Amino acid sequence: GTIRNMGATVVAQEVPVVYGTLTGTAFVLPAGSLVTSVTVVTSTVFSAATTCKLSIGGVDFTTNGTVTNVGSVSLTANATTPGGWLNVGSTDAIVTYTLAGTALTTGAAVIVITYVVLGSDGSNNPSQS
């Protein structure tokens, strides 16, 4: 029989964010991507508690994560759109971020997203056939 590599590649993208730019384009994910995690890694404390969320096409893709200290905060799938984590869609997905905090004067972080890309044959999940 034929032996086939059943693995899939997990990759990451990151975007730096700062207190003066509260919205922007974070990533473009390849069609069919399966998101495995989203993390906000803060290197400079924001001057006020700051929330961060991601959206695809104006629809919230994650819950709000609150950043209060240096370190990392994981964002989770929005309860109404968990399917977006399983497959971002049939076309490349533009992911935007929104930060919100009161009168921010300091703060810097990096948003990191990890995801599984489609197999070389275009399948989401390789099969043994």
C-alpha positions in Angstrom: 0.0 0.0 0.0 0.8 3.6 -0.1 2.1 5.4 2.9 1.1 9.1 3.1 2.4 11.9 5.3 -0.6 12.7 7.5 0.8 15.8 9.1 -0.4 19.3 8.6 1.7 22.5 8.9 1.0 24.9 11.8 2.1 28.4 11.2 1.8 31.8 12.9 1.5 35.4 12.1 2.1 38.4 14.4 1.3 42.1 14.4 2.6 44.7 16.8 0.0 47.0 18.3 0.5 50.2 20.4 -1.7 52.5 22.4 -2.0 55.1 19.7 -3.4 52.8 17.0 -6.6 51.2 18.3 -7.8 49.5 15.1 -6.2 48.0 12.1 -5.6 45.0 9.8 -3.9 42.3 11.8 -3.6 39.4 9.4 -4.7 37.8 6.1 -5.3 34.1 6.7 -5.3 31.6 3.8 -8.6 30.2 2.8 -9.6 27.1 4.7 -7.3 27.8 7.7 -8.1 26.2 11.0 -7.2 28.6 13.9 -5.6 27.0 16.9 -4.8 30.0 19.1 -4.8 33.8 19.4 -2.6 35.4 22.1 -1.9 39.0 23.0 1.7 39.3 24.4 2.2 42.6 26.2 5.7 44.1 26.4 4.8 47.5 27.8 1.9 47.9 30.2 -1.1 49.8 28.8 -1.9 52.9 31.0 -5.4 51.5 31.6 -7.0 48.1 31.3 -7.3 47.4 27.6 -9.5 45.0 25.7 -8.5 43.3 22.5 -10.7 41.4 20.0 -10.4 40.2 16.4 -13.0 40.3 13.6 -13.4 38.9 10.1 -15.5 41.0 7.8 -16.8 43.1 10.7 -18.0 40.0 12.6 -16.4 39.3 16.0 -14.1 36.3 15.7 -12.9 36.3 19.3 -14.1 37.3 22.7 -12.6 40.4 24.3 -9.4 39.7 26.2 -8.4 42.1 28.9 -4.8 43.2 29.1 -3.7 44.6 32.4 -0.1 43.5 32.8 3.1 42.5 30.9 2.6 38.9 29.8 0.2 37.0 27.6 -3.6 36.8 27.4 -5.4 34.2 25.3 -8.4 35.1 23.2 -11.1 32.5 22.7 -13.6 31.8 20.0 -16.7 34.0 20.1 -19.6 31.8 21.1 -21.7 32.8 18.1 -19.0 32.2 15.5 -16.9 29.2 16.5 -17.0 27.8 13.0 -14.7 30.6 11.9 -12.0 28.9 14.0 -12.6 25.6 12.2 -12.4 27.0 8.7 -12.0 30.7 7.9 -13.9 30.3 4.7 -13.4 29.5 1.0 -11.4 32.7 0.3 -8.5 34.4 2.2 -9.8 36.1 5.4 -8.8 39.6 6.4 -8.6 39.8 10.2 -8.8 43.1 11.9 -8.1 44.0 15.6 -9.8 46.5 17.9 -8.2 47.7 21.2 -10.2 49.7 23.7 -9.0 51.5 26.8 -9.7 54.8 28.5 -7.3 57.6 27.6 -4.4 55.4 26.8 -0.9 57.0 27.0 1.3 54.0 27.1 1.2 50.4 26.0 2.6 47.9 23.4 1.9 44.4 22.5 2.0 41.8 19.8 -1.0 39.8 18.7 0.0 36.3 17.6 -2.4 33.9 15.7 -1.5 30.3 15.0 -3.3 28.2 12.5 -3.2 25.0 10.4 -3.0 25.5 6.6 -4.7 23.4 4.0 -2.8 20.3 2.8 -0.9 20.4 -0.5 -3.8 18.6 -2.1 -6.2 21.3 -0.8 -7.8 19.2 1.9 -8.5 20.6 5.4 -7.7 17.2 7.0 -5.5 14.8 5.2 -6.9 11.3 4.8 -5.2 8.0 4.2 -7.0 7.3 1.0 
